[in-house]
């Protein structure tokens, strides 16, 4: 089967699979690319542990008291909280723990920011890893 992609404008593309043609936005193309990579390499890039350091952050956050979770959310940079929420979007217990320790106003703000922040630019593995390592450092201070 012949596969082709044509850029029609800065934000519009045509994807062809044989005789089938599909119009996609830049966001749709990026989402498709991420989904294809996830299908090819479930859990992340080859040779990487699929859940590190995300699993470590999740495990440690779930053992914190509510006061410690609130302190974590106040201590880390707001951009890092957004990345943590994005990385955790398929981890309902962790998301519940994080959102459950936010005020309604902060929860609404973060949810709105999440919709806008990663719509045009998917979260890169490098950014996620750097952010999660910073969060692990803060967790060390809260636990110790």
Order of alpha helices (4+ residues) and beta strands (2+ residues): beta-beta-beta-alpha-alpha-alpha-alpha-alpha-alpha-alpha
